[in-house]
Amino acid sequence: MSRTVAPAVLPVPQPQSIVIEASEAVAICERAARESKSLSDKIKLWKDWTRQAADRSGKGLKYKDADGGYLDFTQVVVRSKGLEISLEGCLASGLTQDREPVLSQLLSTFLPADRASLAPALASTLVRLSTLFTLGSLGPRRVVVIWHRV
């Protein structure tokens, strides 16, 4: 007599969030900004950061701060110098007007909520500044972007 054995039903593993130190995530953001040399690489990075900031599923990475609390991705990026590094690099290398909407979306994502409405005007200004720098109309090519941290 042959007996069939029903397959064992295994519980479906629940996705676990991966926890990394916030300081490590800050360093990763800054390194990614420095390593994005071409404008197309910067645009990909900006889109990725915007996507990660918008992801509220809670299934992704968690960033543990030194005090034991947790930060979201937006807080990690704002804490880093990644935005400044990336924006400084694109100003010197030439930011074209067709990239303005992506830049505006990035800025509106990471500016404080009460200032997000300034993103389109700021993006437009940065594109114009980039044009002036690449044409050599303005003095030193090194630009320092001051990011207001709240």
LOLUMLO-696991 format. One record per residue: residue in one letter; x, z, y of N, C-alpha, C, O in turn. Coordinates in Angstrom, 2 decimals, padded with zeros to 5 digits. Layout:
A | X | Z | Y | X | Z | Y | X | Z | Y | X | Z | Y
...
# end
This chain:
M | 000.82 | 000.00 | -001.16 | 000.00 | 000.00 | 000.00 | 000.88 | 000.00 | 001.24 | 001.77 | 000.83 | 001.40
S | 000.61 | -000.92 | 002.08 | 001.43 | -001.01 | 003.28 | 000.69 | -000.35 | 004.43 | -000.51 | -000.52 | 004.62
R | 001.42 | 000.37 | 005.13 | 000.83 | 001.11 | 006.25 | 001.42 | 000.61 | 007.55 | 002.64 | 000.53 | 007.68
T | 000.59 | 000.27 | 008.49 | 001.10 | -000.19 | 009.78 | 001.16 | 000.99 | 010.73 | 000.29 | 001.85 | 010.76
V | 002.21 | 000.97 | 011.47 | 002.41 | 002.05 | 012.43 | 002.17 | 001.48 | 013.82 | 002.75 | 000.47 | 014.22
A | 001.33 | 002.15 | 014.54 | 001.04 | 001.71 | 015.91 | 002.28 | 001.94 | 016.77 | 002.96 | 002.95 | 016.62
P | 002.56 | 000.99 | 017.66 | 003.73 | 001.19 | 018.53 | 003.53 | 002.41 | 019.42 | 002.43 | 002.71 | 019.88
A | 004.62 | 003.07 | 019.65 | 004.57 | 004.25 | 020.51 | 004.31 | 003.82 | 021.94 | 004.90 | 002.85 | 022.42
V | 003.45 | 004.52 | 022.61 | 003.17 | 004.24 | 024.01 | 004.06 | 005.14 | 024.85 | 003.93 | 006.37 | 024.84
L | 004.96 | 004.50 | 025.56 | 005.88 | 005.26 | 026.40 | 005.31 | 005.36 | 027.80 | 004.70 | 004.41 | 028.30
P | 005.51 | 006.49 | 028.42 | 005.03 | 006.60 | 029.81 | 005.80 | 005.62 | 030.70 | 007.00 | 005.41 | 030.54
V | 005.08 | 005.06 | 031.62 | 005.71 | 004.15 | 032.57 | 006.53 | 004.99 | 033.54 | 006.00 | 005.88 | 034.20
P | 007.83 | 004.70 | 033.62 | 008.64 | 005.51 | 034.53 | 008.23 | 005.27 | 035.98 | 008.01 | 004.14 | 036.41
Q | 008.11 | 006.35 | 036.69 | 007.77 | 006.26 | 038.10 | 009.03 | 005.95 | 038.89 | 010.09 | 006.53 | 038.65
P | 008.91 | 005.03 | 039.85 | 010.11 | 004.73 | 040.64 | 010.54 | 005.96 | 041.42 | 009.74 | 006.63 | 042.08
Q | 011.80 | 006.23 | 041.34 | 012.35 | 007.37 | 042.05 | 013.07 | 006.87 | 043.29 | 013.74 | 005.83 | 043.26
S | 012.94 | 007.59 | 044.35 | 013.68 | 007.24 | 045.55 | 015.14 | 007.61 | 045.36 | 015.46 | 008.64 | 044.77
I | 015.99 | 006.76 | 045.85 | 017.41 | 007.03 | 045.82 | 017.75 | 007.75 | 047.12 | 017.36 | 007.31 | 048.20
V | 018.47 | 008.84 | 047.01 | 018.83 | 009.64 | 048.17 | 020.31 | 009.42 | 048.48 | 021.16 | 009.59 | 047.61
I | 020.60 | 009.05 | 049.71 | 021.99 | 008.96 | 050.15 | 022.14 | 009.78 | 051.43 | 021.17 | 010.04 | 052.14
E | 023.34 | 010.16 | 051.69 | 023.62 | 010.94 | 052.89 | 023.39 | 010.08 | 054.13 | 023.79 | 008.91 | 054.15
A | 022.77 | 010.64 | 055.14 | 022.50 | 009.90 | 056.38 | 023.80 | 009.42 | 057.02 | 023.85 | 008.31 | 057.55
S | 024.84 | 010.23 | 056.97 | 026.12 | 009.84 | 057.56 | 026.69 | 008.60 | 056.86 | 027.29 | 007.75 | 057.50
E | 026.49 | 008.51 | 055.56 | 026.95 | 007.33 | 054.81 | 026.12 | 006.11 | 055.22 | 026.66 | 005.02 | 055.38
A | 024.81 | 006.29 | 055.37 | 023.94 | 005.19 | 055.77 | 024.29 | 004.69 | 057.17 | 024.26 | 003.49 | 057.43
V | 024.63 | 005.61 | 058.07 | 025.05 | 005.24 | 059.42 | 026.31 | 004.38 | 059.35 | 026.40 | 003.35 | 060.02
A | 027.26 | 004.80 | 058.54 | 028.51 | 004.03 | 058.39 | 028.23 | 002.65 | 057.80 | 028.86 | 001.67 | 058.20
I | 027.30 | 002.56 | 056.86 | 026.95 | 001.28 | 056.25 | 026.33 | 000.35 | 057.30 | 026.64 | -000.84 | 057.34
C | 025.45 | 000.89 | 058.14 | 024.84 | 000.08 | 059.22 | 025.90 | -000.46 | 060.16 | 025.88 | -001.63 | 060.54
E | 026.82 | 000.38 | 060.54 | 027.87 | -000.04 | 061.47 | 028.79 | -001.08 | 060.83 | 029.19 | -002.04 | 061.48
R | 029.12 | -000.89 | 059.55 | 029.96 | -001.86 | 058.86 | 029.24 | -003.20 | 058.72 | 029.85 | -004.26 | 058.90
A | 027.95 | -003.17 | 058.40 | 027.18 | -004.40 | 058.27 | 027.15 | -005.16 | 059.60 | 027.24 | -006.39 | 059.62
A | 027.02 | -004.43 | 060.69 | 027.01 | -005.06 | 062.02 | 028.36 | -005.69 | 062.33 | 028.43 | -006.80 | 062.87
R | 029.45 | -005.00 | 061.99 | 030.80 | -005.53 | 062.25 | 031.09 | -006.74 | 061.37 | 031.76 | -007.68 | 061.81
E | 030.61 | -006.73 | 060.13 | 030.91 | -007.81 | 059.20 | 030.03 | -009.04 | 059.40 | 030.33 | -010.10 | 058.86
S | 028.97 | -008.91 | 060.17 | 028.10 | -010.06 | 060.47 | 028.73 | -010.81 | 061.63 | 028.48 | -010.50 | 062.79
K | 029.54 | -011.79 | 061.31 | 030.30 | -012.51 | 062.33 | 029.51 | -013.63 | 062.98 | 029.51 | -013.76 | 064.21
S | 028.84 | -014.45 | 062.18 | 028.13 | -015.60 | 062.75 | 026.76 | -015.16 | 063.26 | 026.23 | -014.13 | 062.87
L | 026.21 | -015.97 | 064.14 | 024.89 | -015.68 | 064.68 | 023.84 | -015.68 | 063.57 | 022.93 | -014.86 | 063.57
S | 023.97 | -016.60 | 062.62 | 022.99 | -016.63 | 061.52 | 023.09 | -015.37 | 060.66 | 022.07 | -014.88 | 060.17
D | 024.30 | -014.84 | 060.48 | 024.46 | -013.58 | 059.74 | 023.82 | -012.42 | 060.51 | 023.19 | -011.55 | 059.91
K | 023.97 | -012.42 | 061.82 | 023.37 | -011.37 | 062.65 | 021.84 | -011.44 | 062.57 | 021.17 | -010.41 | 062.47
I | 021.29 | -012.64 | 062.61 | 019.84 | -012.82 | 062.54 | 019.33 | -012.30 | 061.19 | 018.30 | -011.62 | 061.14
K | 020.03 | -012.63 | 060.11 | 019.64 | -012.11 | 058.79 | 019.66 | -010.60 | 058.77 | 018.76 | -009.96 | 058.23
L | 020.70 | -010.02 | 059.36 | 020.81 | -008.57 | 059.42 | 019.65 | -007.98 | 060.22 | 019.04 | -006.99 | 059.79
W | 019.34 | -008.56 | 061.37 | 018.25 | -008.06 | 062.20 | 016.92 | -008.11 | 061.45 | 016.13 | -007.17 | 061.51
K | 016.68 | -009.22 | 060.75 | 015.43 | -009.35 | 059.98 | 015.38 | -008.31 | 058.87 | 014.32 | -007.74 | 058.61
D | 016.50 | -008.07 | 058.22 | 016.55 | -007.08 | 057.16 | 016.29 | -005.68 | 057.71 | 015.52 | -004.92 | 057.13
W | 016.94 | -005.35 | 058.82 | 016.70 | -004.03 | 059.42 | 015.25 | -003.86 | 059.85 | 014.66 | -002.80 | 059.66
T | 014.68 | -004.90 | 060.44 | 013.28 | -004.83 | 060.87 | 012.36 | -004.64 | 059.67 | 011.41 | -003.85 | 059.73
R | 012.63 | -005.36 | 058.58 | 011.82 | -005.24 | 057.37 | 011.93 | -003.82 | 056.80 | 010.92 | -003.22 | 056.43
Q | 013.15 | -003.30 | 056.72 | 013.33 | -001.95 | 056.18 | 012.66 | -000.89 | 057.05 | 012.10 | 000.07 | 056.53
A | 012.72 | -001.07 | 058.35 | 012.08 | -000.10 | 059.25 | 010.56 | -000.13 | 059.10 | 009.89 | 000.89 | 059.26
A | 010.02 | -001.30 | 058.78 | 008.56 | -001.44 | 058.65 | 008.06 | -000.96 | 057.29 | 006.86 | -000.72 | 057.14
D | 008.94 | -000.83 | 056.31 | 008.54 | -000.44 | 054.96 | 008.19 | 001.05 | 054.94 | 009.06 | 001.91 | 055.06
R | 006.92 | 001.33 | 054.78 | 006.45 | 002.72 | 054.76 | 005.98 | 003.12 | 053.36 | 005.25 | 004.10 | 053.21
S | 006.40 | 002.36 | 052.34 | 005.93 | 002.63 | 050.98 | 006.47 | 003.94 | 050.42 | 005.86 | 004.54 | 049.54
G | 007.61 | 004.39 | 050.94 | 008.19 | 005.63 | 050.44 | 008.91 | 005.45 | 049.11 | 009.38 | 006.43 | 048.53
K | 009.01 | 004.21 | 048.62 | 009.64 | 003.97 | 047.33 | 011.10 | 003.55 | 047.47 | 011.78 | 003.34 | 046.47
G | 011.57 | 003.43 | 048.68 | 012.94 | 002.97 | 048.89 | 013.93 | 004.10 | 048.97 | 013.80 | 005.12 | 048.30
L | 014.91 | 003.90 | 049.79 | 015.95 | 004.91 | 049.97 | 015.46 | 006.05 | 050.84 | 014.60 | 005.87 | 051.71
K | 016.01 | 007.21 | 050.59 | 015.79 | 008.36 | 051.46 | 017.16 | 008.76 | 051.99 | 018.17 | 008.68 | 051.30
Y | 017.17 | 009.18 | 053.24 | 018.42 | 009.49 | 053.91 | 018.45 | 010.98 | 054.23 | 017.69 | 011.46 | 055.07
K | 019.34 | 011.70 | 053.56 | 019.42 | 013.15 | 053.72 | 020.39 | 013.48 | 054.84 | 021.55 | 013.08 | 054.82
D | 019.89 | 014.22 | 055.81 | 020.70 | 014.62 | 056.95 | 021.53 | 015.85 | 056.59 | 021.27 | 016.52 | 055.59
A | 022.53 | 016.14 | 057.41 | 023.42 | 017.28 | 057.16 | 022.66 | 018.60 | 057.15 | 023.08 | 019.55 | 056.48
D | 021.54 | 018.67 | 057.89 | 020.78 | 019.92 | 057.93 | 019.80 | 020.07 | 056.76 | 019.05 | 021.04 | 056.69
G | 019.83 | 019.09 | 055.83 | 018.95 | 019.17 | 054.66 | 017.65 | 018.41 | 054.81 | 016.95 | 018.17 | 053.83
G | 017.31 | 018.03 | 056.04 | 016.11 | 017.25 | 056.27 | 016.33 | 015.79 | 055.93 | 017.43 | 015.38 | 055.57
Y | 015.27 | 015.02 | 056.05 | 015.36 | 013.59 | 055.73 | 015.07 | 012.75 | 056.96 | 014.25 | 013.11 | 057.81
L | 015.75 | 011.62 | 057.04 | 015.55 | 010.65 | 058.11 | 014.92 | 009.40 | 057.53 | 015.11 | 009.10 | 056.35
D | 014.18 | 008.66 | 058.35 | 013.73 | 007.36 | 057.90 | 014.75 | 006.31 | 058.35 | 015.69 | 006.63 | 059.08
F | 014.56 | 005.07 | 057.92 | 015.54 | 004.03 | 058.21 | 015.70 | 003.81 | 059.71 | 016.81 | 003.59 | 060.19
T | 014.61 | 003.86 | 060.44 | 014.67 | 003.66 | 061.89 | 015.59 | 004.70 | 062.52 | 016.42 | 004.36 | 063.36
Q | 015.45 | 005.94 | 062.13 | 016.29 | 007.00 | 062.68 | 017.76 | 006.80 | 062.32 | 018.64 | 007.10 | 063.13
V | 018.03 | 006.28 | 061.13 | 019.41 | 006.01 | 060.72 | 020.02 | 004.94 | 061.61 | 021.14 | 005.10 | 062.10
V | 019.29 | 003.84 | 061.81 | 019.82 | 002.74 | 062.63 | 020.04 | 003.18 | 064.06 | 021.07 | 002.86 | 064.66
V | 019.10 | 003.92 | 064.61 | 019.24 | 004.38 | 066.00 | 020.40 | 005.36 | 066.12 | 021.10 | 005.36 | 067.13
R | 020.62 | 006.17 | 065.12 | 021.74 | 007.11 | 065.14 | 023.09 | 006.37 | 065.06 | 024.09 | 006.84 | 065.60
S | 023.09 | 005.24 | 064.40 | 024.34 | 004.49 | 064.25 | 024.63 | 003.69 | 065.52 | 023.82 | 003.68 | 066.46
K | 025.77 | 003.05 | 065.54 | 026.13 | 002.15 | 066.63 | 025.93 | 000.69 | 066.19 | 026.42 | -000.23 | 066.83
G | 025.22 | 000.51 | 065.08 | 025.01 | -000.82 | 064.53 | 024.35 | -001.79 | 065.49 | 024.76 | -002.95 | 065.58
L | 023.32 | -001.33 | 066.21 | 022.65 | -002.21 | 067.17 | 023.60 | -002.62 | 068.29 | 023.67 | -003.79 | 068.66
E | 024.33 | -001.66 | 068.82 | 025.27 | -001.97 | 069.89 | 026.34 | -002.96 | 069.42 | 026.65 | -003.93 | 070.12
I | 026.88 | -002.72 | 068.25 | 027.93 | -003.60 | 067.71 | 027.39 | -005.01 | 067.53 | 028.04 | -005.98 | 067.92
S | 026.22 | -005.11 | 066.96 | 025.63 | -006.43 | 066.70 | 025.27 | -007.16 | 067.99 | 025.54 | -008.35 | 068.12
L | 024.67 | -006.46 | 068.93 | 024.28 | -007.09 | 070.20 | 025.50 | -007.50 | 071.01 | 025.52 | -008.57 | 071.62
E | 026.51 | -006.66 | 071.02 | 027.74 | -007.00 | 071.75 | 028.36 | -008.27 | 071.17 | 028.80 | -009.15 | 071.91
G | 028.39 | -008.35 | 069.85 | 028.96 | -009.53 | 069.20 | 028.19 | -010.80 | 069.48 | 028.79 | -011.86 | 069.66
C | 026.87 | -010.71 | 069.53 | 026.09 | -011.93 | 069.77 | 026.14 | -012.36 | 071.23 | 026.01 | -013.54 | 071.53
L | 026.32 | -011.41 | 072.13 | 026.43 | -011.79 | 073.54 | 027.70 | -012.61 | 073.77 | 027.69 | -013.58 | 074.53
A | 028.76 | -012.21 | 073.12 | 030.03 | -012.91 | 073.30 | 030.07 | -014.24 | 072.56 | 030.78 | -015.16 | 072.97
S | 029.31 | -014.34 | 071.46 | 029.39 | -015.56 | 070.66 | 028.31 | -016.59 | 070.98 | 028.37 | -017.72 | 070.49
G | 027.34 | -016.23 | 071.77 | 026.31 | -017.19 | 072.16 | 024.99 | -016.96 | 071.45 | 024.84 | -017.29 | 070.28
L | 024.05 | -016.40 | 072.14 | 022.72 | -016.15 | 071.62 | 021.79 | -017.19 | 072.22 | 021.65 | -017.25 | 073.45
T | 021.17 | -017.98 | 071.40 | 020.33 | -019.07 | 071.89 | 018.88 | -018.64 | 072.06 | 018.42 | -017.67 | 071.46
Q | 018.19 | -019.38 | 072.90 | 016.82 | -019.02 | 073.25 | 015.87 | -019.05 | 072.05 | 014.89 | -018.31 | 072.02
D | 016.15 | -019.89 | 071.06 | 015.29 | -019.94 | 069.88 | 015.38 | -018.67 | 069.04 | 014.54 | -018.45 | 068.16
R | 016.37 | -017.84 | 069.28 | 016.53 | -016.57 | 068.56 | 015.89 | -015.40 | 069.30 | 015.86 | -014.27 | 068.80
E | 015.37 | -015.66 | 070.48 | 014.78 | -014.60 | 071.30 | 013.64 | -013.85 | 070.59 | 013.59 | -012.62 | 070.69
P | 012.71 | -014.53 | 069.88 | 011.63 | -013.78 | 069.21 | 012.14 | -012.79 | 068.16 | 011.61 | -011.69 | 068.03
V | 013.17 | -013.18 | 067.41 | 013.73 | -012.28 | 066.40 | 014.37 | -011.07 | 067.08 | 014.22 | -009.93 | 066.64
L | 015.10 | -011.34 | 068.16 | 015.73 | -010.26 | 068.91 | 014.68 | -009.34 | 069.52 | 014.83 | -008.11 | 069.50
S | 013.63 | -009.91 | 070.05 | 012.54 | -009.10 | 070.63 | 011.90 | -008.20 | 069.57 | 011.61 | -007.03 | 069.83
Q | 011.69 | -008.74 | 068.37 | 011.11 | -007.95 | 067.28 | 012.04 | -006.80 | 066.90 | 011.59 | -005.68 | 066.69
L | 013.34 | -007.09 | 066.82 | 014.32 | -006.05 | 066.51 | 014.27 | -004.94 | 067.54 | 014.20 | -003.76 | 067.20
L | 014.30 | -005.33 | 068.81 | 014.31 | -004.33 | 069.88 | 013.02 | -003.52 | 069.90 | 013.06 | -002.31 | 070.09
S | 011.89 | -004.18 | 069.70 | 010.62 | -003.43 | 069.72 | 010.53 | -002.46 | 068.54 | 009.86 | -001.43 | 068.63
T | 011.21 | -002.79 | 067.45 | 011.23 | -001.91 | 066.29 | 012.04 | -000.65 | 066.53 | 011.66 | 000.44 | 066.10
F | 013.17 | -000.80 | 067.24 | 014.10 | 000.33 | 067.36 | 014.10 | 001.02 | 068.72 | 014.70 | 002.08 | 068.87
L | 013.44 | 000.45 | 069.70 | 013.29 | 001.16 | 070.97 | 012.29 | 002.29 | 070.78 | 011.40 | 002.18 | 069.93
P | 012.40 | 003.36 | 071.55 | 011.37 | 004.40 | 071.47 | 010.00 | 003.79 | 071.74 | 009.87 | 002.85 | 072.52
A | 008.97 | 004.33 | 071.11 | 007.62 | 003.77 | 071.18 | 007.14 | 003.55 | 072.61 | 006.47 | 002.56 | 072.89
D | 007.47 | 004.48 | 073.51 | 007.00 | 004.35 | 074.89 | 007.76 | 003.27 | 075.66 | 007.41 | 002.96 | 076.80
R | 008.79 | 002.69 | 075.04 | 009.56 | 001.63 | 075.71 | 009.53 | 000.31 | 074.95 | 010.14 | -000.66 | 075.39
A | 008.85 | 000.26 | 073.82 | 008.82 | -000.94 | 072.99 | 008.26 | -002.14 | 073.73 | 008.62 | -003.28 | 073.42
S | 007.40 | -001.92 | 074.70 | 006.82 | -003.04 | 075.46 | 007.88 | -003.75 | 076.31 | 007.65 | -004.86 | 076.79
L | 009.03 | -003.12 | 076.50 | 010.12 | -003.74 | 077.27 | 010.93 | -004.72 | 076.43 | 011.77 | -005.44 | 076.98
A | 010.70 | -004.76 | 075.13 | 011.52 | -005.57 | 074.23 | 011.56 | -007.05 | 074.60 | 012.66 | -007.62 | 074.62
P | 010.44 | -007.72 | 074.89 | 010.53 | -009.15 | 075.23 | 011.38 | -009.42 | 076.48 | 012.17 | -010.36 | 076.50
A | 011.21 | -008.60 | 077.50 | 012.00 | -008.80 | 078.73 | 013.48 | -008.51 | 078.47 | 014.35 | -009.22 | 078.99
L | 013.76 | -007.50 | 077.69 | 015.14 | -007.17 | 077.37 | 015.77 | -008.29 | 076.53 | 016.92 | -008.66 | 076.76
A | 015.04 | -008.81 | 075.56 | 015.55 | -009.91 | 074.73 | 015.84 | -011.13 | 075.60 | 016.87 | -011.77 | 075.43
S | 014.95 | -011.44 | 076.51 | 015.15 | -012.59 | 077.40 | 016.39 | -012.40 | 078.26 | 017.17 | -013.33 | 078.46
T | 016.57 | -011.20 | 078.77 | 017.73 | -010.89 | 079.61 | 019.03 | -011.02 | 078.80 | 020.02 | -011.55 | 079.30
L | 019.02 | -010.54 | 077.57 | 020.20 | -010.64 | 076.73 | 020.55 | -012.09 | 076.41 | 021.72 | -012.45 | 076.36
V | 019.54 | -012.92 | 076.19 | 019.79 | -014.35 | 075.94 | 020.41 | -014.99 | 077.17 | 021.36 | -015.77 | 077.06
R | 019.88 | -014.68 | 078.35 | 020.44 | -015.25 | 079.58 | 021.87 | -014.77 | 079.80 | 022.74 | -015.57 | 080.18
L | 022.13 | -013.48 | 079.57 | 023.49 | -012.96 | 079.71 | 024.45 | -013.65 | 078.74 | 025.57 | -013.99 | 079.10
S | 024.00 | -013.85 | 077.53 | 024.81 | -014.51 | 076.52 | 025.17 | -015.93 | 076.97 | 026.31 | -016.37 | 076.81
T | 024.20 | -016.62 | 077.54 | 024.45 | -017.97 | 078.04 | 025.51 | -017.95 | 079.14 | 026.41 | -018.79 | 079.15
L | 025.40 | -017.00 | 080.04 | 026.38 | -016.90 | 081.12 | 027.77 | -016.57 | 080.60 | 028.76 | -017.13 | 081.08
F | 027.85 | -015.68 | 079.61 | 029.16 | -015.33 | 079.05 | 029.79 | -016.52 | 078.33 | 030.98 | -016.77 | 078.47
T | 028.99 | -017.24 | 077.55 | 029.57 | -018.35 | 076.80 | 029.93 | -019.52 | 077.70 | 030.80 | -020.32 | 077.36
L | 029.27 | -019.64 | 078.85 | 029.63 | -020.69 | 079.80 | 030.84 | -020.28 | 080.64 | 031.40 | -021.10 | 081.37
G | 031.22 | -019.02 | 080.55 | 032.37 | -018.53 | 081.32 | 032.03 | -018.24 | 082.76 | 032.92 | -018.11 | 083.60
S | 030.73 | -018.14 | 083.06 | 030.30 | -017.90 | 084.44 | 030.52 | -016.47 | 084.89 | 030.61 | -016.20 | 086.09
L | 030.61 | -015.56 | 083.95 | 030.82 | -014.15 | 084.29 | 032.21 | -013.74 | 083.88 | 032.83 | -014.36 | 083.02
G | 032.70 | -012.68 | 084.50 | 034.04 | -012.17 | 084.27 | 034.39 | -011.90 | 082.82 | 034.30 | -012.81 | 081.99
P | 034.76 | -010.69 | 082.49 | 035.24 | -010.38 | 081.15 | 034.19 | -010.68 | 080.09 | 032.99 | -010.48 | 080.30
R | 034.65 | -011.18 | 078.96 | 033.72 | -011.51 | 077.88 | 033.30 | -010.28 | 077.09 | 032.32 | -010.32 | 076.35
R | 034.02 | -009.20 | 077.24 | 033.64 | -008.00 | 076.49 | 032.47 | -007.33 | 077.20 | 032.54 | -007.04 | 078.40
V | 031.43 | -007.10 | 076.47 | 030.21 | -006.51 | 077.02 | 029.95 | -005.20 | 076.29 | 030.08 | -005.12 | 075.07
V | 029.60 | -004.21 | 077.03 | 029.24 | -002.95 | 076.43 | 027.74 | -002.77 | 076.64 | 027.25 | -002.75 | 077.77
V | 027.04 | -002.64 | 075.55 | 025.61 | -002.42 | 075.61 | 025.36 | -000.93 | 075.51 | 025.80 | -000.27 | 074.56
I | 024.68 | -000.42 | 076.47 | 024.37 | 001.02 | 076.46 | 022.97 | 001.19 | 075.89 | 021.99 | 000.66 | 076.41
W | 022.91 | 001.92 | 074.83 | 021.65 | 002.13 | 074.13 | 021.18 | 003.55 | 074.44 | 021.87 | 004.53 | 074.16
H | 020.00 | 003.64 | 075.01 | 019.46 | 004.95 | 075.35 | 018.94 | 005.61 | 074.08 | 018.04 | 005.09 | 073.43
R | 019.51 | 006.74 | 073.74 | 019.08 | 007.47 | 072.55 | 018.13 | 008.58 | 072.97 | 018.38 | 009.35 | 073.90
V | 017.06 | 008.63 | 072.26 | 016.06 | 009.65 | 072.53 | 016.06 | 010.67 | 071.43 | 015.29 | 011.63 | 071.47
# end
